[in-house]
C-alpha cells in the first residue's frame, strides 16, 4: 500500500531530479564567500565602507538584517548576513556589521574562510603569531578568563584583525575598521 497517490509518485519522480540538479547552483549562492580570503578590509567583492545595497550588487545576493533593527541605536548599528539569522536561527558563518549605513567589519565563524595570511577558525594562537611576527597584541578574552584571549593585529592604519581564542585555538575572527572591530558584543 502506498502513502502517495498515483500522481504524487510521478511528481516525485520529476521533482527529485530537478532538486538534485538545482542544488549545486543554490549552494553556490548561499556560500558565495567560500572562495575568498578575508582581507582586513574586504571579503571578495564586499569592501568595508560599502552600503548593504552595494554589497548585494557586488555579490548578486540579497543581504537582510539578522534581526530587524528597531530604535535609533539598532538602526545605526546592526548585522546583515546571507542567509540571515532570523531565517536560519543558526549563527551565521559570515556576517557584516553595519555602522551608520556602511559595512564597518566582517566577522568569520567558520573554518571554510581563511584570512589573508591563511589563518582559520581552529588554528592555534602560535600560528597567528607566526603569521604576524612581532605584531600581535594579546589581551584576556572578556568572557573566557584564563582560557581565552583576544589577539589583535593592526594590518594597516585604522584596520585590525581580532582573533578570539579559547584554550589556545582560534574560535572566530574579524577584520575591519578599528572602531567596529573592537566592539565586544557586536554593536555594544
Secondary structure, 3 states (H helix, E strand, C coil): CCCCCHHHHHHHHHHHHHHHHHHHHHHHHHCCCCCCCEECCEECCEECCCCHHHHHHHHCCCCEECCCCCHHHHHHEEEEECCCHHHHCCCCCEEEEEECCEEEEEEECCCCCCECCCCCCCCEHHHHHHHCCCCCEEEEECCCEEEEEEEEEEEECCEEEEEEEECCEEEEEEEEEHHHHCCCCCCC
